[in-house]
């Protein structure tokens, strides 16, 4: 195990290492998990159309199944992570995600592919929660908030790079099966790295009578509300971005660029915000993030212009990159050590719920009132989250945090 204790030399205290070997392994395992999943995302519509002759509506239905599985598994994964040996639970989830990557290779019908794709969401979503919890466990308390911020870089980088890499490989080879093999291999490497994490065993949560608090961190309900608000905004924007850009701005292939710019903003803000989190300015980082984020969503809704379209991507990325790790730190600091899994699952479940509501509500508003008002609805949801943060969340967190 890494030595996380303070060491004094010449009267000065040496700061505990952030990038200790176990945190680095957890970071890399998460990166590999996201790469294996995101690598095949952009080619799946092509695969379904070319292999099974699936139309647009069928493709949408098939590919939406995994999101439902992710949402359903989040609360239960937190419960399992807290109730049993966390490292063993992580390896169980990761091995299932690895096996599901291989199942694409033997899917011989559209129905079987739909089942595999839907089931893939469950271990993928659960592994994200488990690996994040293990990463937090191996961080020294003094570097925990900063480490949470940098940990998010693993999925930001993978999300930014993997889809482009998948498209490049397909264009070079025209071979879908090769991409499935690569996806499985990357997941296998990630699973092996995760198996090498050394984690101090904590006393698991006693398996008492089931209650809501076993699946949802009640102490973090305020944080859950604002995460849901921001997820709602993102759900509307991400779903209807492409068609809005094409119809209103004449941008036929700008969606990839938009998310690439957003990823740059996320990465830069996580790096820049690391110092504030290290210094314990969690609510400061969250405040900066929510304000920047609402500026980005408002700009997107208010200005119908290409410069605003792309500028909003960078601004939203900056805002989310500050806000998300800070609020995740709040969740962790509101939970006892044996409920960190529940804290993480509550965070991600709240985000998923917000995104889902945004997709549904955004579609209703866009259909009846137009895309402009749909994006304004997202911006207003964001504004409400900001107001709730400054009037309620910030003060209550300082009063209730455990560490």
Beta strands, then each sheet from edge to edge (+ up, - down):
strand 1: 7-9
strand 2: 12-14
sheet 1: 1+ 2-
end
